[in-house]
Amino acid sequence: MAQPRLLQIRRRKPARKLSRAARWTKSPQPPRAVELTYVLALKRLASRWETAVLSKLLPVAKRVGKQDETRTDAKDEGIDEAVDSLGYAASTFVDSTDFASATRSTADKAVRHSKSEFDRIGIKLRKGEPKLDKQIAKWRRANVDLVKTMLDSEKEKLRVILATGEARRYESLAKEIQERCDITKRHAEFIARDQTLKLNSNITHSRMTAAGITRAVWVTTGDERVRPEHEWSFPDFPDRLLA
């Protein structure tokens, strides 16, 4: 005699929430290699600036620095001429073909990186690829202005060091000038990292919008550069409108 079959009711399991690591890997990744390219380019520019600063200002520092107890006048030591010549050097560095090539290469690599990340997470952009030429040109101009502003600011700080150095020894002046050069290098590296991430963010935003994505979940990268107020933890990630 046939036995009645027991009907099993299959209940649909609730969707399992992805872990932090899974959510992170399923999102477009930061352009680490692109960032390194631009960091190295700005480090080279900062090194050229340092060479110009030391060659032009250390001789002036020797004349300005206190050589004996009677030396108290730092005027007419060629301070303005030497510092102003740094302005010409800065323009030469920033307007050079090397720096233009570096910004162009960085932008091209950022575009390719973004495309590969979209392909990796399954978003196709063949039909809705946005035009990025104007956005990239704007980014390159902004970077030229940022670096020029940085070097102009450092130039004026160096002018103050020399103009107020009549009561100091040469060794002290030389040390402070070198410290300013080291600060310039660190500032250049910060600009490179910050601007690369901004470019990548803008490209990603444009491509997501073109692909029809209207909302995104912001995920912390989890590295040492994330500010505490920007670090969110699951399940408290906020959805943000892309518009």
C-alpha positions in Angstrom: 0.0 0.0 0.0 1.4 3.3 -1.0 2.3 5.6 1.8 1.2 9.2 1.7 4.1 11.5 0.9 4.9 14.1 3.4 5.0 17.5 1.8 8.0 19.6 3.0 7.4 23.3 3.1 10.6 25.0 2.1 10.9 28.3 3.8 13.0 30.9 2.0 16.0 31.7 4.1 16.6 35.4 4.7 19.5 36.8 2.6 22.7 36.6 4.6 24.3 39.9 5.2 27.7 40.3 3.7 30.6 40.7 6.0 32.7 43.9 6.0 35.4 42.1 3.9 32.9 40.8 1.4 31.3 44.2 1.0 34.8 45.7 0.6 35.9 43.3 -2.1 32.6 43.8 -4.1 33.2 47.5 -4.3 35.6 49.4 -6.6 39.0 49.3 -5.0 41.3 52.4 -4.5 43.9 53.0 -7.2 47.0 52.1 -5.2 49.3 51.7 -8.2 48.0 54.9 -9.8 48.6 56.7 -6.5 52.2 55.5 -6.3 52.8 56.7 -9.9 51.8 60.3 -9.0 53.5 60.2 -5.6 56.8 59.4 -7.3 56.3 62.1 -9.9 55.7 64.8 -7.2 58.6 63.5 -5.1 60.9 64.1 -8.2 59.5 67.6 -8.5 60.1 68.3 -4.8 63.6 67.0 -5.1 64.3 69.4 -7.9 62.9 72.2 -5.8 65.2 71.2 -2.9 68.2 71.3 -5.2 67.3 74.7 -6.4 66.6 76.0 -2.8 69.9 74.7 -1.4 72.0 76.0 -4.3 70.5 79.5 -4.3 69.8 80.1 -0.6 72.7 78.5 1.3 75.3 81.0 -0.1 72.9 83.8 1.0 72.5 82.2 4.4 76.3 82.3 4.8 76.4 86.0 4.2 73.3 86.7 6.4 74.3 84.3 9.2 76.1 85.7 12.2 79.8 85.4 11.7 80.9 87.4 14.7 79.5 89.5 17.5 79.5 92.7 15.4 77.4 91.3 12.6 73.8 92.5 13.0 72.6 93.6 9.5 71.0 91.2 7.1 70.1 93.9 4.5 71.5 94.1 1.0 72.6 90.4 1.1 70.8 89.5 -2.1 67.9 87.8 -0.2 65.1 89.1 -2.5 67.0 88.3 -5.7 67.8 84.7 -4.6 64.3 84.0 -3.3 62.6 85.6 -6.4 64.7 83.4 -8.6 63.1 80.4 -6.9 59.8 81.6 -8.3 61.1 81.2 -11.9 62.5 77.8 -11.0 59.1 76.7 -9.6 57.3 77.8 -12.8 59.9 75.9 -14.8 59.3 72.7 -12.8 55.5 72.8 -12.8 55.3 73.8 -16.5 57.8 71.2 -17.6 57.0 68.4 -20.0 57.9 65.9 -17.3 55.2 67.1 -14.9 52.6 67.4 -17.8 53.5 63.8 -18.8 53.1 62.7 -15.1 49.6 64.2 -14.7 48.5 62.8 -18.1 49.9 59.3 -17.3 48.2 59.4 -13.8 44.9 60.3 -15.3 45.1 57.6 -18.0 46.0 55.0 -15.5 43.1 56.1 -13.2 40.6 55.7 -16.1 41.9 52.2 -16.9 41.9 51.2 -13.2 38.3 52.3 -12.8 37.3 50.4 -16.0 38.9 47.2 -14.7 37.2 47.5 -11.3 33.8 48.0 -12.9 34.4 44.9 -15.1 35.5 43.0 -12.0 32.3 43.7 -10.1 30.1 43.0 -13.1 29.1 46.5 -14.2 29.2 46.9 -18.0 29.9 50.3 -19.4 29.9 49.6 -23.1 26.7 51.6 -23.9 26.8 54.2 -21.1 30.4 55.2 -20.9 30.5 58.9 -19.9 32.9 61.3 -21.5 35.7 62.0 -19.1 38.0 64.4 -21.1 36.7 67.6 -19.6 36.8 66.2 -16.1 40.4 65.0 -16.5 41.5 68.3 -18.1 40.0 70.1 -15.1 41.8 67.8 -12.7 45.2 68.4 -14.4 44.8 72.2 -14.3 43.8 72.0 -10.6 46.9 70.0 -9.8 49.2 72.5 -11.6 47.6 75.3 -9.6 48.0 73.3 -6.3 51.7 72.6 -6.8 52.4 76.3 -7.8 50.5 77.5 -4.8 52.5 75.1 -2.5 55.9 76.3 -4.0 54.9 80.0 -3.8 54.0 79.5 -0.1 57.3 77.8 0.6 59.2 80.5 -1.2 57.8 83.2 1.0 58.5 81.1 4.2 62.1 80.8 3.0 62.3 84.6 2.5 61.2 85.2 6.1 63.8 82.7 7.4 66.6 84.7 5.6 65.2 88.1 6.3 65.1 87.4 10.1 68.3 85.5 10.3 70.8 88.3 11.0 71.2 87.3 14.7 71.6 83.6 13.9 74.5 81.4 12.9 74.8 79.9 9.4 74.4 76.4 10.7 71.0 77.2 12.3 69.8 78.9 9.1 70.9 76.0 6.9 69.1 73.5 9.2 65.9 75.5 9.0 66.1 75.8 5.2 66.6 72.0 4.9 63.6 71.4 7.2 61.5 73.6 5.0 62.5 71.4 2.0 61.6 68.3 3.9 58.1 69.8 4.7 57.7 70.5 1.0 58.4 66.9 0.1 55.8 65.7 2.6 53.3 68.2 1.4 53.9 67.1 -2.2 53.3 63.5 -1.3 50.0 64.4 0.5 48.8 66.3 -2.6 49.6 63.3 -4.8 47.7 60.9 -2.7 44.8 63.2 -2.1 44.4 64.2 -5.7 44.6 60.7 -7.1 41.9 59.5 -4.8 39.7 62.5 -5.7 40.2 61.8 -9.4 39.3 58.2 -9.0 36.2 59.1 -6.9 35.0 61.5 -9.6 35.5 59.0 -12.4 33.7 56.3 -10.4 30.8 58.7 -9.6 30.5 59.6 -13.3 30.5 55.9 -14.4 28.1 54.8 -11.8 25.7 57.6 -12.7 26.0 56.6 -16.4 25.3 53.0 -15.6 22.0 53.9 -13.9 23.2 53.5 -10.3 21.4 56.0 -8.0 22.5 54.9 -4.5 25.7 53.6 -3.0 26.9 52.4 0.3 30.0 54.1 1.6 32.6 51.6 2.9 35.7 52.5 4.9 39.0 51.4 3.4 40.1 50.4 6.9 43.6 51.8 6.5 45.6 54.2 8.8 44.5 57.3 6.7 40.8 57.0 7.5 39.7 59.7 9.9 37.7 58.3 13.0 34.6 60.3 12.1 34.6 58.7 8.6 35.0 55.1 9.7 31.6 53.4 9.7 30.9 49.8 10.9 28.3 47.4 9.8 25.3 47.4 10.0 25.4 51.2 10.3 26.7 52.0 6.8 24.5 54.8 5.5 23.2 54.7 2.0 24.1 57.8 0.1 22.5 59.3 -3.0 25.0 59.6 -5.9 23.4 62.7 -7.2 
